[in-house]
Amino acid sequence: NPGFSLRTFMGHSASVMSLDFHPNKDDLLCSCDGDGEIRYWSVNNGSCTRVFKGATSQVRFQPRHGRFLAAAAENIVSILDVETQACRHSLQGHTKPIHSICWDPTGELLASVSEDSVRVWSLLNGNEGECVHELSCNGNKFNSCVFHPSYASLLVIGCYQS
């Protein structure tokens, strides 16, 4: 029956804002809520395996490797080590809150989108998170982003005209 829930994950005290599956660990799901709490879940048994208190509204696992979790809060993207939760990089440069983040298929580039700008960050070979591209709005308001799964250099940005 396509209309029934297979499992419900309980534990957040605020609205869930973002979800992502780990690319290599089929049993690992990550969620974050409106209070900035990040939870790691076992898909198989529905239990919460870890809780991390941080301020975040978006979470995305690094594709392929899954070593890092990108977490956006306000105008900063934090790159967290999935195993230790240590912050490896703090990507700063947006002046407005970040609405969306996405990794390219290689896991070497990360895009972040705020209302007035798009930034692409390089995390190649231990790079410290250098901003390699920036796009400012020209009257539009940016809202979302996604890299093409086969053409890593193609980034699509969703926006609305103001």
GROMACS elastic network, one bead per residue, 0.5 to 0.9 nm:
[ bonds ]
;  ai    aj funct       b0    kb
    1     4     6  0.61111   500
    2     5     6  0.83672   500
    5     8     6  0.71216   500
    7    43     6  0.83777   500
    7    45     6  0.86535   500
    7    46     6  0.68635   500
    8    46     6  0.71249   500
    9    12     6  0.86681   500
    9    41     6  0.78594   500
    9    43     6  0.88009   500
    9    46     6  0.57803   500
    9    47     6  0.72971   500
    9    48     6  0.79524   500
   10    13     6  0.89437   500
   10    46     6  0.83103   500
   10    47     6  0.83804   500
   10    48     6  0.83221   500
   11    39     6  0.84922   500
   11    48     6  0.76658   500
   12    15     6  0.72525   500
   12    16     6  0.72050   500
   12    31     6  0.89473   500
   12    32     6  0.81837   500
   12    33     6  0.66684   500
   12    35     6  0.89081   500
   12    37     6  0.76891   500
   12    38     6  0.89018   500
   12    39     6  0.81069   500
   13    16     6  0.87690   500
   13    33     6  0.78041   500
   13    34     6  0.86227   500
   13    35     6  0.79401   500
   13    37     6  0.89574   500
   14    17     6  0.88531   500
   14    33     6  0.56167   500
   14    34     6  0.54087   500
   14    35     6  0.61172   500
   14    36     6  0.88795   500
   14    37     6  0.87595   500
   15    32     6  0.85361   500
   15    33     6  0.53353   500
   15    34     6  0.54608   500
   15    35     6  0.81233   500
   16    19     6  0.78046   500
   16    31     6  0.68385   500
   16    32     6  0.57583   500
   16    34     6  0.63236   500
   16    57     6  0.87637   500
   17    31     6  0.75638   500
   17    32     6  0.58517   500
   17    33     6  0.50423   500
   17    34     6  0.60991   500
   17    56     6  0.89386   500
   17    57     6  0.59118   500
   17    58     6  0.67193   500
   17    59     6  0.88681   500
   18    30     6  0.82608   500
   18    31     6  0.56597   500
   18    32     6  0.55166   500
   18    33     6  0.70605   500
   18    57     6  0.66874   500
   18    58     6  0.52232   500
   18    59     6  0.60427   500
   18    60     6  0.84019   500
   19    29     6  0.72243   500
   19    30     6  0.56426   500
   19    32     6  0.67840   500
   19    58     6  0.78150   500
   19    59     6  0.65985   500
   19    60     6  0.76406   500
   20    23     6  0.89856   500
   20    28     6  0.88020   500
   20    29     6  0.58869   500
   20    30     6  0.53308   500
   20    31     6  0.66552   500
   20    59     6  0.67351   500
   20    60     6  0.58191   500
   20    61     6  0.66881   500
   21    24     6  0.87168   500
   21    25     6  0.81105   500
   21    26     6  0.74950   500
   21    27     6  0.83078   500
   21    28     6  0.60882   500
   21    30     6  0.62693   500
   21    31     6  0.89861   500
   21    60     6  0.82236   500
   21    61     6  0.72064   500
   22    25     6  0.54875   500
   22    26     6  0.66745   500
   22    27     6  0.79296   500
   22    28     6  0.55479   500
   22    29     6  0.61440   500
   22    30     6  0.75703   500
   22    60     6  0.86363   500
   22    61     6  0.59628   500
   22    62     6  0.80878   500
   22    63     6  0.79895   500
   22    65     6  0.89720   500
   22    66     6  0.61164   500
   23    26     6  0.72338   500
   23    28     6  0.87301   500
   23    61     6  0.72053   500
   23    62     6  0.76211   500
   23    63     6  0.57857   500
   23    64     6  0.59159   500
   23    65     6  0.70973   500
   23    66     6  0.58528   500
   24    27     6  0.88420   500
   24    28     6  0.86165   500
   24    63     6  0.85391   500
   24    64     6  0.69778   500
   24    65     6  0.70659   500
   24    66     6  0.66889   500
   25    28     6  0.55755   500
   25    29     6  0.87172   500
   25    66     6  0.84105   500
   26    29     6  0.81676   500
   26    42     6  0.89886   500
   26    43     6  0.77454   500
   26    44     6  0.88983   500
   27    41     6  0.77849   500
   27    42     6  0.53015   500
   27    44     6  0.59767   500
   27    45     6  0.88777   500
   28    40     6  0.67309   500
   28    41     6  0.57447   500
   28    42     6  0.53215   500
   28    43     6  0.60363   500
   28    44     6  0.86842   500
   29    39     6  0.82758   500
   29    40     6  0.57776   500
   29    41     6  0.50892   500
   29    42     6  0.66001   500
   29    43     6  0.64930   500
   30    38     6  0.70327   500
   30    39     6  0.56894   500
   30    41     6  0.62020   500
   30    59     6  0.75016   500
   30    60     6  0.83438   500
   30    61     6  0.84271   500
   31    37     6  0.81544   500
   31    38     6  0.56470   500
   31    39     6  0.52862   500
   31    40     6  0.66204   500
   31    41     6  0.80297   500
   31    58     6  0.85291   500
   31    59     6  0.70922   500
   32    35     6  0.81030   500
   32    36     6  0.61635   500
   32    37     6  0.53678   500
   32    39     6  0.62612   500
   32    56     6  0.68364   500
   32    57     6  0.64724   500
   32    58     6  0.68775   500
   32    59     6  0.68579   500
   32    71     6  0.89923   500
   33    36     6  0.53841   500
   33    37     6  0.55360   500
   33    38     6  0.68683   500
   33    39     6  0.86722   500
   33    56     6  0.76097   500
   33    57     6  0.66680   500
   33    58     6  0.86830   500
   34    37     6  0.74712   500
   34    55     6  0.86107   500
   34    56     6  0.77108   500
   34    57     6  0.64529   500
   35    53     6  0.87741   500
   35    54     6  0.84038   500
   35    55     6  0.69099   500
   35    56     6  0.77260   500
   35    57     6  0.83039   500
   36    52     6  0.87742   500
   36    53     6  0.66071   500
   36    54     6  0.52821   500
   36    57     6  0.62388   500
   36    73     6  0.79039   500
   37    51     6  0.70937   500
   37    52     6  0.59572   500
   37    54     6  0.57288   500
   37    55     6  0.67754   500
   37    56     6  0.70822   500
   37    57     6  0.88495   500
   38    50     6  0.82718   500
   38    51     6  0.58085   500
   38    52     6  0.50011   500
   38    53     6  0.62936   500
   38    54     6  0.69626   500
   38    55     6  0.85813   500
   38    56     6  0.76510   500
   38    59     6  0.83323   500
   39    48     6  0.66662   500
   39    49     6  0.75669   500
   39    50     6  0.57710   500
   39    52     6  0.63126   500
   39    53     6  0.87447   500
   40    47     6  0.86569   500
   40    48     6  0.58052   500
   40    49     6  0.55314   500
   40    50     6  0.51228   500
   40    51     6  0.64917   500
   40    52     6  0.84736   500
   41    44     6  0.88373   500
   41    45     6  0.86065   500
   41    46     6  0.63940   500
   41    47     6  0.56968   500
   41    49     6  0.54500   500
   41    50     6  0.72848   500
   42    45     6  0.57872   500
   42    46     6  0.53022   500
   42    47     6  0.54060   500
   42    48     6  0.63499   500
   42    49     6  0.65328   500
   43    46     6  0.52482   500
   43    47     6  0.75757   500
   44    47     6  0.82474   500
   48    51     6  0.74922   500
   52    85     6  0.76273   500
   53    56     6  0.89430   500
   54    71     6  0.89408   500
   54    73     6  0.85554   500
   55    71     6  0.84531   500
   55    72     6  0.79289   500
   55    73     6  0.55389   500
   55    74     6  0.80359   500
   56    59     6  0.74747   500
   56    71     6  0.57837   500
   56    72     6  0.51653   500
   56    74     6  0.75459   500
   56    77     6  0.86908   500
   56    78     6  0.88813   500
   57    71     6  0.72331   500
   57    72     6  0.58169   500
   57    73     6  0.56109   500
   57    74     6  0.80066   500
   57    98     6  0.84481   500
   57    99     6  0.80730   500
   57   100     6  0.88055   500
   58    70     6  0.78575   500
   58    71     6  0.55184   500
   58    72     6  0.51802   500
   58    73     6  0.73022   500
   58    98     6  0.86009   500
   58    99     6  0.77817   500
   58   100     6  0.67516   500
   58   101     6  0.69977   500
   59    69     6  0.66335   500
   59    70     6  0.55706   500
   59    72     6  0.67266   500
   59   101     6  0.77314   500
   59   102     6  0.89368   500
   60    63     6  0.86654   500
   60    68     6  0.85827   500
   60    69     6  0.56361   500
   60    70     6  0.52028   500
   60    71     6  0.67406   500
   60   101     6  0.72154   500
   60   102     6  0.66847   500
   60   103     6  0.75349   500
   61    65     6  0.87436   500
   61    66     6  0.55848   500
   61    67     6  0.76954   500
   61    68     6  0.60650   500
   61    70     6  0.62754   500
   61    71     6  0.89098   500
   61    82     6  0.85387   500
   61   102     6  0.88915   500
   61   103     6  0.80277   500
   61   107     6  0.89147   500
   62    65     6  0.63822   500
   62    67     6  0.65026   500
   62    68     6  0.53919   500
   62    69     6  0.59636   500
   62    70     6  0.72641   500
   62   102     6  0.87843   500
   62   103     6  0.63690   500
   62   104     6  0.85898   500
   62   105     6  0.86072   500
   62   106     6  0.84781   500
   62   107     6  0.52900   500
   62   108     6  0.83407   500
   62   110     6  0.87487   500
   63    66     6  0.56390   500
   63    67     6  0.86243   500
   63    68     6  0.88273   500
   63   103     6  0.69499   500
   63   104     6  0.76835   500
   63   105     6  0.60800   500
   63   106     6  0.65578   500
   63   107     6  0.50954   500
   63   108     6  0.88806   500
   64    67     6  0.86714   500
   64   105     6  0.76233   500
   64   106     6  0.68994   500
   64   107     6  0.67214   500
   65    68     6  0.79185   500
   65   106     6  0.89975   500
   65   107     6  0.75666   500
   66    69     6  0.72360   500
   66    82     6  0.75377   500
   66   107     6  0.84754   500
   67    80     6  0.85234   500
   67    81     6  0.61807   500
   67    82     6  0.56759   500
   67    83     6  0.76263   500
   68    79     6  0.62295   500
   68    80     6  0.54756   500
   68    82     6  0.53550   500
   68    83     6  0.85711   500
   68    88     6  0.85721   500
   69    78     6  0.81347   500
   69    79     6  0.57511   500
   69    80     6  0.50971   500
   69    81     6  0.64587   500
   69    82     6  0.60170   500
   69    85     6  0.87680   500
   70    77     6  0.65808   500
   70    78     6  0.57848   500
   70    80     6  0.62665   500
   70   101     6  0.77651   500
   70   102     6  0.84118   500
   70   103     6  0.86066   500
   70   110     6  0.83820   500
   71    76     6  0.84568   500
   71    77     6  0.56055   500
   71    78     6  0.52068   500
   71    79     6  0.64197   500
   71    80     6  0.73741   500
   71   101     6  0.81790   500
   72    75     6  0.73460   500
   72    76     6  0.59036   500
   72    78     6  0.62631   500
   72    79     6  0.88084   500
   72    97     6  0.87175   500
   72    98     6  0.64991   500
   72    99     6  0.81587   500
   72   100     6  0.78238   500
   72   101     6  0.72334   500
   72   112     6  0.82967   500
   73    76     6  0.55961   500
   73    77     6  0.63769   500
   73    78     6  0.79563   500
   73    97     6  0.71950   500
   73    98     6  0.67817   500
   73    99     6  0.89676   500
   74    77     6  0.83209   500
   74    94     6  0.89030   500
   74    96     6  0.71518   500
   74    98     6  0.58931   500
   74    99     6  0.87051   500
   75    91     6  0.88650   500
   75    92     6  0.69853   500
   75    93     6  0.73968   500
   75    94     6  0.52231   500
   75    95     6  0.61399   500
   75    96     6  0.55668   500
   75    98     6  0.53656   500
   75   114     6  0.77595   500
   76    90     6  0.67633   500
   76    91     6  0.57147   500
   76    92     6  0.51032   500
   76    93     6  0.73758   500
   76    94     6  0.69697   500
   76    97     6  0.79163   500
   76    98     6  0.73544   500
   77    89     6  0.81846   500
   77    90     6  0.59083   500
   77    91     6  0.50118   500
   77    92     6  0.68144   500
   77    98     6  0.81506   500
   77   101     6  0.84359   500
   77   112     6  0.77321   500
   78    87     6  0.63936   500
   78    88     6  0.75513   500
   78    89     6  0.58456   500
   78    91     6  0.62067   500
   78    92     6  0.88325   500
   79    86     6  0.84608   500
   79    87     6  0.57356   500
   79    88     6  0.55214   500
   79    89     6  0.50211   500
   79    90     6  0.63752   500
   79    91     6  0.78666   500
   79   129     6  0.89602   500
   80    83     6  0.87245   500
   80    84     6  0.80593   500
   80    85     6  0.54096   500
   80    86     6  0.55563   500
   80    88     6  0.56761   500
   80    89     6  0.73223   500
   81    84     6  0.55726   500
   81    86     6  0.53736   500
   81    87     6  0.63913   500
   81    88     6  0.64869   500
   82    85     6  0.54973   500
   82    86     6  0.80010   500
   83    86     6  0.82461   500
   84    87     6  0.87559   500
   85    88     6  0.88047   500
   87    90     6  0.71958   500
   88   128     6  0.84301   500
   89   128     6  0.64291   500
   89   129     6  0.64766   500
   90   128     6  0.86147   500
   90   129     6  0.75927   500
   91    94     6  0.88481   500
   91   121     6  0.78893   500
   91   128     6  0.87042   500
   91   129     6  0.62342   500
   91   130     6  0.79400   500
   91   131     6  0.81999   500
   92    95     6  0.87833   500
   92   131     6  0.89626   500
   93   119     6  0.82263   500
   93   131     6  0.84311   500
   94    97     6  0.72860   500
   94    98     6  0.74559   500
   94   112     6  0.86726   500
   94   113     6  0.84167   500
   94   114     6  0.69284   500
   94   116     6  0.84706   500
   94   117     6  0.70740   500
   94   118     6  0.83169   500
   94   119     6  0.79674   500
   95    98     6  0.88977   500
   95   114     6  0.81194   500
   95   116     6  0.82543   500
   95   117     6  0.85116   500
   96   114     6  0.59255   500
   96   115     6  0.66589   500
   96   116     6  0.72199   500
   96   117     6  0.84248   500
   97   113     6  0.85473   500
   97   114     6  0.56882   500
   97   115     6  0.73740   500
   98   101     6  0.77449   500
   98   112     6  0.66715   500
   98   113     6  0.55087   500
   98   115     6  0.73463   500
   98   143     6  0.85860   500
   99   112     6  0.77191   500
   99   113     6  0.57181   500
   99   114     6  0.53045   500
   99   115     6  0.72551   500
   99   142     6  0.82887   500
   99   143     6  0.58350   500
   99   144     6  0.65513   500
  100   111     6  0.81631   500
  100   112     6  0.58351   500
  100   113     6  0.51951   500
  100   114     6  0.71442   500
  100   143     6  0.67052   500
  100   144     6  0.50846   500
  100   145     6  0.62945   500
  100   146     6  0.89052   500
  101   110     6  0.70426   500
  101   111     6  0.55116   500
  101   113     6  0.63405   500
  101   144     6  0.75438   500
  101   145     6  0.66571   500
  101   146     6  0.79820   500
  102   109     6  0.85637   500
  102   110     6  0.56933   500
  102   111     6  0.53298   500
  102   112     6  0.67665   500
  102   113     6  0.89908   500
  102   144     6  0.89047   500
  102   145     6  0.64799   500
  102   146     6  0.58201   500
  102   147     6  0.69841   500
  103   106     6  0.77762   500
  103   107     6  0.57044   500
  103   108     6  0.74591   500
  103   109     6  0.58079   500
  103   111     6  0.63080   500
  103   146     6  0.77537   500
  103   147     6  0.69179   500
  104   107     6  0.54959   500
  104   108     6  0.67459   500
  104   109     6  0.54279   500
  104   110     6  0.62179   500
  104   111     6  0.78503   500
  104   146     6  0.79454   500
  104   147     6  0.53141   500
  104   148     6  0.75020   500
  104   149     6  0.74973   500
  104   151     6  0.88633   500
  104   152     6  0.56181   500
  104   153     6  0.78725   500
  104   154     6  0.87832   500
  104   155     6  0.82305   500
  105   108     6  0.79799   500
  105   109     6  0.83607   500
  105   147     6  0.72245   500
  105   148     6  0.76419   500
  105   149     6  0.57184   500
  105   150     6  0.73725   500
  105   151     6  0.82386   500
  105   152     6  0.59519   500
  106   109     6  0.73695   500
  106   152     6  0.72726   500
  107   110     6  0.73525   500
  107   123     6  0.80005   500
  107   124     6  0.83412   500
  108   121     6  0.83831   500
  108   122     6  0.60066   500
  108   123     6  0.51018   500
  108   125     6  0.81104   500
  109   120     6  0.65796   500
  109   121     6  0.55241   500
  109   123     6  0.59765   500
  109   124     6  0.73016   500
  109   129     6  0.89624   500
  109   152     6  0.88901   500
  110   119     6  0.82341   500
  110   120     6  0.56155   500
  110   121     6  0.51541   500
  110   122     6  0.66724   500
  110   123     6  0.76676   500
  110   129     6  0.89819   500
  111   118     6  0.69932   500
  111   119     6  0.56064   500
  111   121     6  0.62315   500
  111   145     6  0.73484   500
  111   146     6  0.81562   500
  111   147     6  0.84044   500
  111   155     6  0.83185   500
  112   117     6  0.83619   500
  112   118     6  0.57756   500
  112   119     6  0.53446   500
  112   120     6  0.64958   500
  112   121     6  0.81035   500
  112   144     6  0.85070   500
  112   145     6  0.76101   500
  113   116     6  0.79192   500
  113   117     6  0.60349   500
  113   119     6  0.65840   500
  113   120     6  0.89472   500
  113   142     6  0.65589   500
  113   143     6  0.64674   500
  113   144     6  0.63203   500
  113   145     6  0.68566   500
  113   157     6  0.81997   500
  114   117     6  0.53574   500
  114   118     6  0.63923   500
  114   119     6  0.87025   500
  114   141     6  0.82357   500
  114   142     6  0.61783   500
  114   143     6  0.65737   500
  114   144     6  0.83093   500
  115   118     6  0.83670   500
  115   137     6  0.79700   500
  115   140     6  0.83509   500
  115   143     6  0.60942   500
  115   159     6  0.84564   500
  116   135     6  0.85462   500
  116   136     6  0.59347   500
  116   137     6  0.51370   500
  116   138     6  0.84512   500
  116   139     6  0.86271   500
  116   140     6  0.77867   500
  116   141     6  0.59128   500
  116   142     6  0.61325   500
  116   143     6  0.89723   500
  117   134     6  0.70242   500
  117   135     6  0.55463   500
  117   137     6  0.58096   500
  117   141     6  0.83867   500
  117   142     6  0.68915   500
  118   133     6  0.80438   500
  118   134     6  0.56268   500
  118   135     6  0.50486   500
  118   136     6  0.65388   500
  118   137     6  0.82023   500
  118   142     6  0.76391   500
  118   145     6  0.88040   500
  118   157     6  0.83444   500
  119   131     6  0.64987   500
  119   132     6  0.76466   500
  119   133     6  0.57287   500
  119   135     6  0.65362   500
  119   136     6  0.88302   500
  120   130     6  0.84301   500
  120   131     6  0.57102   500
  120   132     6  0.57847   500
  120   133     6  0.50630   500
  120   134     6  0.64596   500
  120   135     6  0.88915   500
  121   129     6  0.56151   500
  121   130     6  0.53985   500
  121   132     6  0.56479   500
  121   133     6  0.72187   500
  122   127     6  0.66062   500
  122   128     6  0.78641   500
  122   129     6  0.53290   500
  122   130     6  0.53683   500
  122   131     6  0.63841   500
  122   132     6  0.63634   500
  123   126     6  0.60013   500
  123   128     6  0.64107   500
  123   129     6  0.51240   500
  123   130     6  0.72077   500
  124   127     6  0.52860   500
  124   128     6  0.85595   500
  124   129     6  0.83040   500
  126   129     6  0.82823   500
  127   130     6  0.68374   500
  129   132     6  0.89095   500
  131   134     6  0.72713   500
  137   140     6  0.55986   500
  137   141     6  0.65528   500
  137   142     6  0.71963   500
  138   141     6  0.82903   500
  139   161     6  0.66481   500
  139   162     6  0.62052   500
  140   159     6  0.62885   500
  140   160     6  0.56256   500
  140   162     6  0.56018   500
  141   158     6  0.86672   500
  141   159     6  0.53114   500
  141   160     6  0.53804   500
  141   161     6  0.62283   500
  141   162     6  0.65886   500
  142   145     6  0.86287   500
  142   157     6  0.69847   500
  142   158     6  0.60463   500
  142   160     6  0.66782   500
  142   161     6  0.88675   500
  143   157     6  0.73713   500
  143   158     6  0.55050   500
  143   159     6  0.51762   500
  143   160     6  0.76458   500
  144   156     6  0.83046   500
  144   157     6  0.56673   500
  144   159     6  0.69456   500
  145   155     6  0.69141   500
  145   156     6  0.55891   500
  145   158     6  0.60025   500
  146   149     6  0.87650   500
  146   154     6  0.85877   500
  146   155     6  0.58153   500
  146   156     6  0.54118   500
  146   157     6  0.67616   500
  146   158     6  0.86241   500
  147   150     6  0.86539   500
  147   151     6  0.77219   500
  147   152     6  0.62590   500
  147   153     6  0.74482   500
  147   154     6  0.57865   500
  147   156     6  0.61941   500
  147   157     6  0.88522   500
  148   151     6  0.53074   500
  148   152     6  0.58803   500
  148   153     6  0.76644   500
  148   154     6  0.55697   500
  148   155     6  0.63421   500
  148   156     6  0.75176   500
  149   152     6  0.65287   500
  149   154     6  0.87937   500
  150   153     6  0.89832   500
  150   154     6  0.87658   500
  151   154     6  0.56407   500
  151   155     6  0.87462   500
  152   155     6  0.75689   500
